[in-house]
Amino acid sequence: MSKKIERRKFLKTTAAAGVGATAATLAAPAISQGREKLTMVTTWGRGLAGVFDAAQRVADSVNAMSDGTLEIEVKAQGELVSGLPAVFDAVTSGQADMYHGADYYYVGQHAAFGFFTAVPFGMTATELNNWYYHMGGHQLHLELGEEFGLHSFLAGNTGTQAGGWFRKEINGPEDFNGLKFRMPGLGGKALGKLGASVQTIPGSEVYQALSSGAIDGTEWIGPWGDEKAGFQEITKIFYTSGFHEPGAGLSCAVNKDRFNSLSATHQKIIEIACGEANAWNLGQYLANNGEALQRLIAGGVRTLEFPDTVWDAFGKASLEVLEENMDDPLFKKVSDSMRDSMKKSASWIELSEGAYTRQRNRVLG
C-alpha cells in the first residue's frame, strides 16, 4: 500500500473519530431522481464580510447553473462542526462533502497548503491567478489534495491584506517579543521567530479575543472586512501593509471520492462557480476597501506603516520558515514553481502596470 493511500486511510479513520458526535449528525449525500445535495462546511462565521460571501457565492452559482439538480447547503463555522481543524477533518473523512476556507489554516497537515492562501513575501492576487490557472498552480493544488482525498479550487481572494491592529505602536522588531498576536499560516510562524506568542483563532472569535485582552493584536483582512468586524472599537492603531498575505486566496475543497461520483457536468459547474467567485470576491474587496478606510480614519483610526527595520526582520524570519520546510519534496516543488512564476510575472507587471500606475497617479494627482 502506498504512503498516500495509507495516509488517506488514516485520516479518514482518525478524522471520523475526532469529529465524533457532531459528525454523526451529518446527513449522508442526498441523491434522488437525478438531484444531488452537497453539504459545505466553512471556516467562516455566518455573515463575515467577504469571506462568507465567497462561500455563499459558490453555492448560489452552483444551484443556479445546475437548475437545481445540484444543490449546495452552506453551514457556517459552528453550525455543523466547530473549530478550524474540524472543518478539514469533516471533509477528508467524508462526513461533509466540501469546505470553503483559507487553506493556510492547515499548514499543520502539510506546510504546502500555505501557498494556496498566501505565504510571507509571496504572490499578489494577480500573480497568484497567473500561477494557478496558467503556470501549474492548480495542478499542484490537486497533487497536494491527493494525499488527503481532496479536489480543490481557488474560490475567492481578499487582495493585499493589512498588517493588522495593535494596542501599541511597533517601533522595532523587539516589540513583537512576548506579543500575543493572531496570525495563521506560515506568516504566523515567522512572527513566532520574532518572539511573538502566535494564535490561530477563527475569524468569528477574533473580536472577543482582542476585546478581552486574550490577544494584544490581530491581522484580519483589510479596511472593509476589519471595519465590519469592529476592531476599530477596541484600538485605533492600524498598520495598513503586512508581509504575510499579499494576495490571500480562499479555497473550495471537495471530498475527492464525492467529487468523482458527480457527473462531468456537475463537476464542471463546481469548477466554474469557484473560478467566478474567485474573481468576484477580489473585486468585492477592492470596491469596498477605499471608502471603508476613509470611514475608519474619520473615526479616529491612525494608519501606520512598519519601519524598515521591522520589514527586514519579517523578511529574515520568513526566509527561515520557508527554508525549514524545503526538505519536504512536495513543499519544495510547490515553492520552486511559485517562485519561478512570480519572477516571470513580476518582471512584466513592474515594467507595464507598475510604471503606468506611477505615472497615472503623478499626472492625475
C-alpha positions as CSV (number, residue, x, y, z in Angstrom):
1,M,0.0,0.0,0.0
2,S,1.4,3.4,-1.0
3,K,2.1,6.1,1.6
4,K,-0.6,8.3,0.1
5,I,-3.2,5.7,0.4
6,E,-2.1,4.8,3.9
7,R,-2.3,8.4,4.9
8,R,-5.7,8.9,3.4
9,K,-7.0,5.8,5.2
10,F,-5.5,7.0,8.5
11,L,-7.1,10.5,8.0
12,K,-10.5,9.0,7.3
13,T,-10.3,6.8,10.4
14,T,-9.0,9.4,12.8
15,A,-11.0,12.3,11.5
16,A,-14.2,10.4,11.8
17,A,-13.4,9.6,15.4
18,G,-12.4,13.2,16.1
19,V,-15.5,14.8,14.6
20,G,-17.4,12.5,17.0
21,A,-21.0,13.1,17.9
22,T,-21.2,16.3,15.8
23,A,-20.2,14.5,12.6
24,A,-22.6,11.7,13.4
25,T,-25.4,14.2,12.8
26,L,-24.3,15.0,9.3
27,A,-26.5,13.7,6.6
28,A,-25.2,11.3,4.0
29,P,-25.0,12.7,0.5
30,A,-28.5,13.1,-0.9
31,I,-29.2,11.6,-4.3
32,S,-32.7,11.3,-5.7
33,Q,-34.2,11.4,-9.1
34,G,-31.0,12.9,-10.7
35,R,-30.8,15.6,-8.0
36,E,-27.9,15.8,-5.6
37,K,-27.2,17.8,-2.5
38,L,-23.7,18.7,-1.1
39,T,-23.1,19.9,2.4
40,M,-20.4,22.7,2.6
41,V,-18.8,23.4,5.9
42,T,-16.8,26.6,6.3
43,T,-14.1,28.2,8.4
44,W,-16.2,31.4,8.5
45,G,-18.8,32.7,10.9
46,R,-22.1,33.4,9.1
47,G,-22.1,36.9,7.7
48,L,-18.4,37.6,8.0
49,A,-17.9,40.3,5.3
50,G,-16.3,39.0,2.1
51,V,-15.1,35.5,3.2
52,F,-18.6,34.1,4.0
53,D,-19.9,35.9,0.9
54,A,-17.5,34.0,-1.3
55,A,-18.6,30.6,0.1
56,Q,-22.3,31.6,-0.4
57,R,-21.5,32.8,-3.9
58,V,-20.1,29.4,-4.9
59,A,-23.2,27.7,-3.5
60,D,-25.7,30.1,-5.2
61,S,-23.9,29.8,-8.6
62,V,-23.9,26.0,-8.5
63,N,-27.5,25.9,-7.5
64,A,-28.5,28.3,-10.4
65,M,-26.3,26.9,-13.1
66,S,-27.4,23.3,-12.4
67,D,-31.1,24.4,-12.5
68,G,-31.5,22.8,-9.1
69,T,-30.1,19.4,-10.0
70,L,-27.0,20.1,-7.8
71,E,-27.6,21.9,-4.5
72,I,-25.0,23.1,-2.0
73,E,-26.1,23.8,1.5
74,V,-23.7,26.1,3.3
75,K,-23.0,25.6,7.0
76,A,-21.1,28.4,8.8
77,Q,-18.5,27.8,11.4
78,G,-20.1,26.3,14.5
79,E,-23.4,25.3,12.8
80,L,-22.3,21.8,11.9
81,V,-18.7,21.5,13.1
82,S,-16.8,23.8,15.4
83,G,-13.1,24.8,15.1
84,L,-10.8,25.1,12.1
85,P,-9.4,21.5,12.3
86,A,-12.9,20.0,12.4
87,V,-13.8,21.6,9.0
88,F,-10.8,19.9,7.3
89,D,-11.5,16.6,9.2
90,A,-15.1,16.5,8.3
91,V,-14.4,16.7,4.6
92,T,-11.3,14.4,4.5
93,S,-13.3,11.8,6.4
94,G,-16.3,12.0,4.1
95,Q,-18.6,13.3,6.8
96,A,-19.2,16.5,4.9
97,D,-18.9,16.9,1.2
98,M,-16.8,20.1,0.8
99,Y,-15.4,23.1,2.7
100,H,-14.7,26.7,1.9
101,G,-11.9,28.3,3.8
102,A,-8.3,29.5,3.8
103,D,-6.0,26.6,3.2
104,Y,-3.2,28.1,5.2
105,Y,-5.2,27.1,8.3
106,Y,-4.0,23.6,7.5
107,V,-0.2,24.1,7.3
108,G,-0.1,21.7,10.3
109,Q,-1.4,19.0,8.0
110,H,1.1,19.9,5.3
111,A,3.1,23.2,5.1
112,A,2.4,23.4,1.3
113,F,-1.2,24.3,2.0
114,G,0.1,27.8,2.8
115,F,0.9,28.5,-0.8
116,F,-2.8,28.2,-1.8
117,T,-3.8,31.0,0.5
118,A,-0.6,33.1,1.0
119,V,3.0,32.8,2.2
120,P,5.1,35.6,3.5
121,F,6.6,37.8,0.8
122,G,4.6,35.7,-1.7
123,M,2.2,36.5,-4.5
124,T,-0.3,39.3,-5.1
125,A,-3.7,38.3,-6.2
126,T,-2.8,38.8,-9.9
127,E,0.3,36.8,-9.6
128,L,-1.5,34.0,-7.8
129,N,-4.1,33.8,-10.5
130,N,-1.4,33.7,-13.2
131,W,0.4,30.9,-11.5
132,Y,-2.8,29.0,-10.5
133,Y,-4.5,29.0,-13.9
134,H,-1.7,29.1,-16.4
135,M,1.6,28.1,-14.8
136,G,0.9,24.9,-12.9
137,G,-0.5,26.1,-9.6
138,H,-3.9,24.3,-9.8
139,Q,-2.2,21.0,-10.8
140,L,0.0,21.3,-7.7
141,H,-3.1,22.1,-5.5
142,L,-4.7,18.8,-6.9
143,E,-1.5,16.9,-6.2
144,L,-1.4,18.1,-2.6
145,G,-5.1,17.2,-2.3
146,E,-4.4,13.6,-3.4
147,E,-2.7,13.0,-0.1
148,F,-5.8,14.0,1.8
149,G,-8.6,12.9,-0.5
150,L,-9.5,16.4,-1.7
151,H,-10.2,18.0,-5.1
152,S,-9.6,21.7,-4.6
153,F,-10.2,25.0,-6.4
154,L,-9.4,28.7,-5.7
155,A,-12.8,30.3,-4.8
156,G,-12.1,33.8,-3.5
157,N,-9.3,36.3,-2.8
158,T,-9.1,39.2,-0.3
159,G,-6.4,41.1,-2.1
160,T,-3.5,42.5,-0.3
161,Q,-4.1,42.3,3.5
162,A,-3.2,44.8,6.1
163,G,-0.6,44.5,8.8
164,G,-3.2,44.5,11.5
165,W,-4.4,46.1,14.7
166,F,-2.2,46.7,17.7
167,R,-2.7,48.1,21.2
168,K,0.7,49.9,20.9
169,E,2.9,51.1,18.1
170,I,5.6,48.9,16.7
171,N,8.9,50.7,16.5
172,G,11.3,47.8,16.1
173,P,11.4,44.0,15.8
174,E,11.8,43.7,19.6
175,D,8.3,45.0,20.1
176,F,7.0,41.6,18.9
177,N,8.7,39.8,21.7
178,G,6.0,38.4,24.0
179,L,3.2,40.0,22.0
180,K,0.1,37.8,21.8
181,F,-0.9,38.1,18.2
182,R,-3.4,36.4,15.9
183,M,-1.9,35.3,12.6
184,P,-2.4,31.9,10.9
185,G,-0.2,30.2,8.4
186,L,3.5,30.5,7.7
187,G,3.3,34.2,8.4
188,G,2.4,33.3,12.0
189,K,5.4,31.0,12.2
190,A,7.6,33.9,11.0
191,L,6.2,36.2,13.8
192,G,7.0,33.4,16.2
193,K,10.6,33.7,15.3
194,L,10.5,37.4,16.5
195,G,9.3,36.2,19.9
196,A,5.5,36.7,19.4
197,S,3.0,34.3,21.0
198,V,1.1,33.5,17.9
199,Q,-2.6,32.5,18.0
200,T,-4.7,30.8,15.3
201,I,-8.3,31.9,16.1
202,P,-11.4,31.5,13.8
203,G,-12.5,34.9,12.4
204,S,-15.8,34.8,14.3
205,E,-13.9,34.7,17.6
206,V,-11.2,37.4,17.0
207,Y,-13.2,40.4,18.2
208,Q,-13.9,38.9,21.5
209,A,-10.3,37.7,21.9
210,L,-9.0,41.2,21.2
211,S,-11.6,42.9,23.3
212,S,-10.9,40.7,26.3
213,G,-7.2,41.1,26.2
214,A,-6.6,37.4,25.3
215,I,-4.6,38.8,22.4
216,D,-2.7,42.0,22.0
217,G,-3.3,42.4,18.3
218,T,-4.6,40.8,15.2
219,E,-4.4,40.7,11.5
220,W,-7.7,40.0,9.7
221,I,-8.1,41.3,6.1
222,G,-8.2,45.0,5.3
223,P,-10.3,48.1,5.8
224,W,-13.7,46.8,4.8
225,G,-13.6,43.4,6.5
226,D,-11.9,44.8,9.5
227,E,-14.4,47.6,9.9
228,K,-17.3,45.1,9.7
229,A,-15.6,43.1,12.4
230,G,-15.4,46.2,14.6
231,F,-11.8,46.2,15.6
232,Q,-11.7,50.0,15.5
233,E,-13.9,49.9,18.5
234,I,-11.1,48.4,20.5
235,T,-7.9,50.1,19.2
236,K,-7.1,52.9,16.9
237,I,-3.7,51.7,15.8
238,F,-3.9,50.1,12.3
239,Y,-0.9,49.1,10.2
240,T,-2.1,49.2,6.6
241,S,0.5,46.9,4.9
242,G,1.7,43.5,6.0
243,F,4.2,40.9,4.9
244,H,2.1,37.8,5.4
245,E,-0.7,37.8,2.9
246,P,-0.1,39.9,-0.3
247,G,-3.0,38.3,-2.1
248,A,-4.8,35.8,0.0
249,G,-6.6,33.1,-1.9
250,L,-9.6,31.2,-0.5
251,S,-10.3,27.6,-1.4
252,C,-13.2,25.3,-2.0
253,A,-12.2,21.7,-1.5
254,V,-14.4,18.8,-2.3
255,N,-14.0,15.3,-0.9
256,K,-12.3,13.5,-3.8
257,D,-14.5,10.4,-3.7
258,R,-17.6,12.5,-3.6
259,F,-16.3,14.8,-6.4
260,N,-15.6,11.7,-8.6
261,S,-19.1,10.4,-8.0
262,L,-20.6,13.5,-9.7
263,S,-21.4,13.8,-13.3
264,A,-18.9,15.6,-15.6
265,T,-21.5,18.4,-15.9
266,H,-21.8,18.9,-12.2
267,Q,-18.0,18.7,-11.8
268,K,-17.6,21.5,-14.4
269,I,-20.3,23.6,-12.8
270,I,-18.4,23.5,-9.5
271,E,-15.2,24.4,-11.2
272,I,-16.8,27.4,-13.0
273,A,-18.6,28.6,-9.9
274,C,-15.4,28.6,-7.9
275,G,-13.5,30.5,-10.6
276,E,-16.2,33.1,-10.9
277,A,-16.3,33.5,-7.1
278,N,-12.5,34.0,-7.1
279,A,-12.7,37.0,-9.4
280,W,-16.0,38.4,-7.9
281,N,-14.7,38.2,-4.4
282,L,-11.5,40.1,-5.2
283,G,-13.5,42.8,-6.9
284,Q,-15.8,42.9,-3.8
285,Y,-12.9,43.7,-1.5
286,L,-11.3,46.3,-3.8
287,A,-14.6,48.0,-4.3
288,N,-15.2,48.4,-0.6
289,N,-11.8,49.0,0.9
290,G,-11.2,52.6,-0.1
291,E,-14.4,54.0,1.4
292,A,-14.1,51.9,4.5
293,L,-10.6,53.2,5.1
294,Q,-11.9,56.8,4.9
295,R,-14.6,56.0,7.4
296,L,-12.0,54.4,9.8
297,I,-9.8,57.5,9.5
298,A,-12.7,59.8,10.1
299,G,-13.5,57.8,13.3
300,G,-10.0,58.4,14.7
301,V,-8.1,55.4,13.4
302,R,-4.4,56.0,12.9
303,T,-2.9,54.4,9.7
304,L,0.7,53.5,10.2
305,E,3.5,51.6,8.3
306,F,6.1,49.4,9.8
307,P,9.6,50.8,9.8
308,D,12.2,49.3,7.5
309,T,13.9,47.5,10.5
310,V,10.7,45.6,11.1
311,W,10.3,44.7,7.4
312,D,13.9,43.5,7.4
313,A,13.1,41.3,10.4
314,F,9.9,40.0,8.7
315,G,12.0,39.1,5.6
316,K,14.7,37.2,7.6
317,A,12.2,35.3,9.6
318,S,10.1,34.4,6.6
319,L,13.0,33.0,4.6
320,E,13.9,30.9,7.6
321,V,10.4,29.5,7.8
322,L,10.3,28.6,4.2
323,E,13.8,27.1,4.3
324,E,12.9,24.9,7.2
325,N,10.3,23.1,5.1
326,M,12.4,22.6,2.0
327,D,13.3,19.0,3.0
328,D,9.7,18.1,2.1
329,P,9.8,17.3,-1.7
330,L,6.2,18.5,-2.4
331,F,6.7,21.7,-0.4
332,K,9.9,22.4,-2.4
333,K,8.2,21.5,-5.6
334,V,5.3,24.0,-4.9
335,S,7.7,26.7,-3.6
336,D,10.0,26.4,-6.7
337,S,7.0,26.6,-9.0
338,M,5.6,29.6,-7.3
339,R,8.9,31.5,-7.2
340,D,9.5,30.8,-10.9
341,S,6.1,32.0,-11.8
342,M,6.3,35.1,-9.5
343,K,9.6,36.1,-11.0
344,K,8.3,35.8,-14.6
345,S,5.0,37.6,-13.8
346,A,6.6,40.4,-11.7
347,S,9.1,41.4,-14.3
348,W,6.5,42.4,-16.8
349,I,3.9,43.7,-14.3
350,E,6.6,46.1,-12.9
351,L,7.5,47.4,-16.3
352,S,4.0,47.7,-17.6
353,E,1.3,48.1,-14.9
354,G,3.7,49.4,-12.3
355,A,5.1,52.1,-14.5
356,Y,1.7,53.0,-15.7
357,T,0.1,53.4,-12.3
358,R,3.0,55.5,-11.0
359,Q,2.7,57.9,-14.0
360,R,-1.2,57.9,-13.8
361,N,-1.1,58.9,-10.1
362,R,1.6,61.6,-10.8
363,V,-0.3,63.1,-13.8
364,L,-3.8,63.0,-12.2
365,G,-2.6,63.9,-8.8
